[in-house]
Amino acid sequence: MKQPTEPDPAAELPLLTRVELPGGAHVPVRALRAPAPERFLPSGSGPAPGPPPAPAVLILPAMGTPARFYRRFARQLHGEGLTVLTADLRGQGEAAPRGGARGRGAHDHGYRTIVEEDIPAVLAAIRAELGPEPPLYLLGHSLGGQLGLVHAALGATPGTGIGIGIGIGPGVDGVVLVATGSVWFRAYGPLRGPALLLGELLISATSTLLGRWPGTRLGFGGDQPRGVMRDWARQGRTGRYAAKGSALDYETALAALELPVLAVSVEHDTFAPAAALDHLLGKVPRARLTRRHYTEREAGGRLDHFAWTRSGGALAKQVAAWTSAV
């Protein structure tokens, strides 16, 4: 009998659904579903309640990074018994229109569109496919982690009062941050901080002048709309999360967040060093925080801000264990 072959880690994940985003954009959501839990029917009795469904994890990519970059790690998470989903941020990867596009169909969006419109639309579509039962977590890398945390804070608790979330979208059960940190320049110390601030100012000015950020050509962040880069640079200058055009107070929502948060720093990650993660986590003092540092010794391979996705087996085990424990 021929032995089954292991799935190619570079192969595309199965399509779950296509999500129409506000403003005419759309993004495919791809998924690896965990096997349905077995239900035992004792003799002479009705159907017995089965075990709870496996947790589901939606991966939110880094700036300028397509969702397909995380396919290997998605398969490792799936191998640990999780349902794993991927979706591009608006304008990246398979999402259309592409970021920084000119002409008809182009859309200048920023943080507000992503956290208040796009992520809720994607989560609602996932809930429609998976049902309400599986616990649902956001796993964000770099900018995906920052925006995932802000979205979770905005949607954590229905209501409209000061200090609580406003119930945007169906909500999530927790957030995993991997290689993520605030880009506030002071979190990077007296040597790197001033250079980062200068870079943020130049990127904001260039994006304003050109009407977009040509990051593919300039080697940082991929092609992005002006709004994303200006919001990114504003957070880098001020240390505060806010979005042009939003009436919501992101900082107040973050301070009230009480969800479980797993924060994983990565060895040799110079883009999101420990102090940058410290600054981000300082905004969520009420979160039920678990902190880990992922090292090359446990990974069995080289690590940095992006390379962890190729050596993520041990990290996948940690994420799966955490989702089962919270």
C-alpha positions as CSV (number, residue, x, y, z in Angstrom):
1,M,0.0,0.0,0.0
2,K,1.4,3.4,-1.0
3,Q,2.1,5.7,1.9
4,P,0.4,9.1,1.8
5,T,2.8,11.9,1.2
6,E,3.2,14.9,3.5
7,P,1.5,18.0,2.2
8,D,3.8,20.5,0.4
9,P,4.3,23.4,2.9
10,A,4.4,25.7,-0.2
11,A,1.1,24.5,-1.6
12,E,-1.9,26.8,-1.5
13,L,-4.3,26.3,1.4
14,P,-7.9,25.4,0.5
15,L,-10.3,28.3,-0.1
16,L,-12.9,28.7,2.6
17,T,-14.8,31.8,1.3
18,R,-14.4,35.1,-0.4
19,V,-15.2,38.2,1.6
20,E,-16.5,41.4,0.1
21,L,-15.0,44.3,2.0
22,P,-16.6,47.7,2.3
23,G,-15.8,49.9,-0.7
24,G,-15.7,47.1,-3.2
25,A,-12.5,45.4,-2.2
26,H,-12.4,41.6,-1.6
27,V,-10.2,39.1,0.0
28,P,-10.1,35.3,-0.1
29,V,-10.0,33.4,3.3
30,R,-8.2,30.1,3.2
31,A,-8.4,27.4,5.8
32,L,-7.2,24.1,7.1
33,R,-10.1,22.7,9.2
34,A,-9.4,20.5,12.2
35,P,-11.2,17.1,12.1
36,A,-14.6,17.2,13.6
37,P,-14.6,15.8,17.2
38,E,-15.9,12.2,17.5
39,R,-19.3,11.8,19.1
40,F,-20.1,8.6,20.9
41,L,-23.6,7.2,21.0
42,P,-24.0,4.9,24.1
43,S,-26.3,2.0,23.5
44,G,-29.9,2.7,24.5
45,S,-29.4,6.4,25.0
46,G,-29.7,9.5,22.9
47,P,-26.8,11.3,21.3
48,A,-24.1,12.2,23.9
49,P,-22.6,15.6,23.8
50,G,-19.3,15.4,22.1
51,P,-16.0,17.1,22.9
52,P,-15.8,20.8,22.2
53,P,-14.7,21.8,18.7
54,A,-11.0,22.6,18.1
55,P,-10.0,26.3,18.5
56,A,-9.7,28.3,15.3
57,V,-6.8,30.7,14.7
58,L,-6.8,33.5,12.0
59,I,-3.3,34.6,11.0
60,L,-3.0,38.4,10.3
61,P,0.1,39.1,8.2
62,A,2.8,41.7,8.7
63,M,2.9,44.9,6.6
64,G,3.6,44.1,2.9
65,T,3.6,40.3,3.6
66,P,1.2,38.1,1.7
67,A,-0.8,35.5,3.6
68,R,0.8,32.7,1.6
69,F,4.1,33.5,3.4
70,Y,2.6,31.7,6.5
71,R,1.5,28.5,4.8
72,R,4.2,26.4,6.4
73,F,3.4,27.7,9.9
74,A,-0.4,27.3,9.2
75,R,0.2,23.6,8.4
76,Q,2.2,23.2,11.6
77,L,-0.6,24.8,13.7
78,H,-3.1,22.5,11.9
79,G,-0.9,19.5,12.7
80,E,-1.4,20.4,16.4
81,G,-5.1,20.1,16.1
82,L,-6.2,23.6,15.3
83,T,-8.4,25.0,12.6
84,V,-6.2,27.6,10.9
85,L,-7.2,30.4,8.6
86,T,-5.3,33.0,6.6
87,A,-6.5,36.2,5.0
88,D,-4.5,39.0,3.5
89,L,-4.7,42.6,4.8
90,R,-6.5,44.9,2.4
91,G,-4.3,45.6,-0.7
92,Q,-1.8,42.8,0.0
93,G,-1.4,39.4,-1.6
94,E,-4.6,38.0,-3.0
95,A,-6.7,41.0,-1.7
96,A,-7.9,43.3,-4.5
97,P,-7.3,46.0,-5.4
98,R,-3.6,45.9,-4.6
99,G,-2.1,48.4,-2.1
100,G,-0.7,51.6,-3.5
101,A,-2.6,51.1,-6.8
102,R,-3.3,54.1,-9.0
103,G,-6.3,54.8,-11.1
104,R,-9.7,53.3,-11.1
105,G,-10.4,51.0,-8.2
106,A,-7.6,52.4,-6.1
107,H,-8.5,53.0,-2.5
108,D,-6.6,55.1,0.1
109,H,-7.3,53.4,3.4
110,G,-5.7,53.4,6.8
111,Y,-5.9,51.7,10.2
112,R,-9.6,52.7,10.6
113,T,-10.6,50.7,7.6
114,I,-8.7,47.6,8.6
115,V,-9.7,47.4,12.3
116,E,-13.2,48.8,12.1
117,E,-14.4,47.3,8.7
118,D,-12.1,44.7,7.2
119,I,-11.3,42.5,10.2
120,P,-14.9,42.5,11.3
121,A,-16.1,41.5,7.8
122,V,-13.5,38.6,7.7
123,L,-14.4,37.4,11.2
124,A,-18.2,37.5,10.4
125,A,-17.5,35.4,7.2
126,I,-15.5,32.9,9.2
127,R,-18.2,32.6,11.8
128,A,-20.8,32.0,9.1
129,E,-18.6,29.1,7.8
130,L,-17.5,27.6,11.1
131,G,-20.5,28.4,13.3
132,P,-20.4,30.0,16.7
133,E,-19.0,27.1,18.7
134,P,-15.2,27.1,18.0
135,P,-13.2,29.5,20.1
136,L,-11.7,32.0,17.7
137,Y,-8.3,33.7,18.1
138,L,-6.3,36.3,16.2
139,L,-2.6,35.5,15.6
140,G,-0.9,38.6,14.3
141,H,2.6,39.1,13.1
142,S,4.2,42.5,13.3
143,L,1.6,45.1,12.0
144,G,-0.9,42.3,11.9
145,G,-0.4,41.8,15.6
146,Q,-0.8,45.5,16.4
147,L,-4.0,45.9,14.4
148,G,-5.4,42.6,15.7
149,L,-4.9,43.7,19.2
150,V,-6.6,47.1,18.5
151,H,-9.5,45.3,16.8
152,A,-9.9,42.9,19.7
153,A,-10.0,45.8,22.1
154,L,-12.6,47.6,20.1
155,G,-14.8,44.5,19.8
156,A,-14.2,43.0,23.3
157,T,-17.4,44.1,25.1
158,P,-20.6,45.3,23.5
159,G,-21.6,48.8,24.6
160,T,-20.7,52.4,24.1
161,G,-19.5,53.7,27.4
162,I,-16.0,55.0,28.3
163,G,-13.5,52.3,28.9
164,I,-15.2,49.4,27.2
165,G,-15.3,48.0,23.7
166,I,-18.0,49.0,21.3
167,G,-18.7,45.5,20.0
168,I,-17.4,45.8,16.4
169,G,-18.0,42.5,14.7
170,P,-18.5,39.1,16.3
171,G,-15.5,39.4,18.6
172,V,-12.7,37.0,19.4
173,D,-11.7,34.9,22.3
174,G,-8.0,36.0,22.5
175,V,-5.0,37.3,20.7
176,V,-1.6,35.8,19.9
177,L,1.2,38.3,19.1
178,V,4.3,37.0,17.4
179,A,7.3,39.2,16.6
180,T,5.1,42.2,17.3
181,G,5.8,45.5,19.0
182,S,4.9,49.2,19.0
183,V,6.9,51.3,16.5
184,W,7.2,54.2,19.0
185,F,10.7,55.5,18.3
186,R,11.6,56.0,22.0
187,A,11.1,52.2,22.6
188,Y,14.2,51.6,20.4
189,G,16.7,53.4,22.6
190,P,18.9,56.4,22.2
191,L,20.9,54.9,19.3
192,R,18.2,53.4,17.1
193,G,15.3,55.6,18.1
194,P,16.3,58.9,16.3
195,A,17.1,57.0,13.1
196,L,13.7,55.3,13.3
197,L,12.0,58.6,13.9
198,L,13.7,60.1,10.9
199,G,12.7,57.1,8.7
200,E,9.1,57.4,9.9
201,L,9.0,61.1,9.0
202,L,10.5,60.5,5.6
203,I,8.1,57.6,4.9
204,S,5.1,59.8,5.9
205,A,6.3,62.7,3.8
206,T,7.0,60.5,0.7
207,S,3.6,58.8,1.0
208,T,1.9,62.2,1.2
209,L,3.9,63.6,-1.8
210,L,3.3,60.5,-4.0
211,G,-0.1,59.6,-2.8
212,R,1.1,56.1,-2.0
213,W,4.2,54.3,-0.6
214,P,6.2,52.4,-3.2
215,G,7.7,50.0,-0.7
216,T,8.4,47.2,-3.1
217,R,10.8,49.5,-5.0
218,L,12.2,51.1,-1.9
219,G,12.6,47.9,0.1
220,F,10.3,48.4,3.1
221,G,6.7,47.5,3.8
222,G,5.5,46.6,0.2
223,D,3.3,48.9,-1.8
224,Q,1.0,50.6,0.6
225,P,-1.7,53.3,0.5
226,R,-0.8,56.7,1.9
227,G,-3.3,56.3,4.8
228,V,-1.7,53.1,6.2
229,M,1.8,54.6,6.2
230,R,0.7,57.9,7.7
231,D,-1.1,56.1,10.6
232,W,2.0,53.9,11.1
233,A,4.3,56.9,11.2
234,R,1.9,58.8,13.6
235,Q,2.1,55.9,16.0
236,G,5.8,55.8,15.7
237,R,6.1,59.5,16.5
238,T,3.5,59.7,19.3
239,G,3.4,56.2,20.7
240,R,-0.4,56.3,20.5
241,Y,-2.7,54.2,18.4
242,A,-5.2,56.4,16.5
243,A,-6.6,56.5,13.0
244,K,-7.5,59.3,10.7
245,G,-11.3,59.5,10.3
246,S,-12.1,57.4,13.3
247,A,-14.4,58.6,16.1
248,L,-13.2,55.8,18.4
249,D,-10.5,56.1,21.1
250,Y,-8.2,53.2,20.5
251,E,-6.0,53.8,23.5
252,T,-9.0,53.7,25.9
253,A,-10.2,50.5,24.4
254,L,-6.8,48.9,24.7
255,A,-6.6,49.9,28.4
256,A,-9.9,48.1,29.0
257,L,-9.0,44.9,27.2
258,E,-9.4,41.8,29.5
259,L,-9.0,39.0,26.9
260,P,-6.2,36.4,27.0
261,V,-3.1,37.6,25.2
262,L,-0.1,35.4,24.3
263,A,2.9,37.6,23.5
264,V,5.8,35.8,21.8
265,S,9.1,37.7,21.2
266,V,11.6,36.1,18.8
267,E,15.3,35.7,19.2
268,H,17.3,38.0,16.9
269,D,14.3,40.1,16.0
270,T,15.6,43.6,15.5
271,F,12.3,45.0,14.1
272,A,10.3,44.1,17.3
273,P,12.8,44.1,20.2
274,A,11.7,43.4,23.7
275,A,11.3,47.1,24.6
276,A,8.9,47.6,21.6
277,L,6.8,44.7,22.8
278,D,7.0,46.1,26.4
279,H,5.5,49.4,25.1
280,L,2.7,47.6,23.3
281,L,1.8,45.4,26.2
282,G,1.9,48.4,28.6
283,K,-1.3,49.5,26.8
284,V,-3.3,46.4,27.8
285,P,-2.7,46.2,31.6
286,R,-5.9,44.3,32.2
287,A,-5.3,41.6,29.6
288,R,-4.7,38.1,30.9
289,L,-1.1,38.0,29.6
290,T,1.1,35.1,28.9
291,R,4.6,35.9,27.7
292,R,7.1,33.7,25.8
293,H,10.5,34.2,24.2
294,Y,11.1,31.9,21.2
295,T,14.7,30.9,20.9
296,E,16.8,29.2,18.2
297,R,17.6,26.4,20.5
298,E,13.9,25.3,20.8
299,A,13.1,26.2,17.2
300,G,16.0,24.1,15.8
301,G,16.7,26.7,13.2
302,R,17.6,30.3,12.4
303,L,15.2,33.0,13.8
304,D,14.6,36.7,13.1
305,H,11.6,38.9,12.4
306,F,10.5,36.8,9.4
307,A,12.6,33.5,9.6
308,W,10.5,32.2,12.5
309,T,7.8,31.1,10.0
310,R,10.2,28.5,8.6
311,S,11.1,27.2,12.0
312,G,7.8,27.4,13.7
313,G,7.1,23.8,14.8
314,A,7.9,24.3,18.5
315,L,6.0,27.6,18.5
316,A,2.9,25.9,17.0
317,K,2.9,23.5,19.9
318,Q,3.0,26.4,22.3
319,V,0.2,28.2,20.6
320,A,-2.0,25.1,20.6
321,A,-1.3,24.4,24.2
322,W,-2.2,28.0,25.1
323,T,-5.5,28.0,23.2
324,S,-6.4,24.8,25.1
325,A,-5.5,26.3,28.5
326,V,-7.1,29.7,28.5
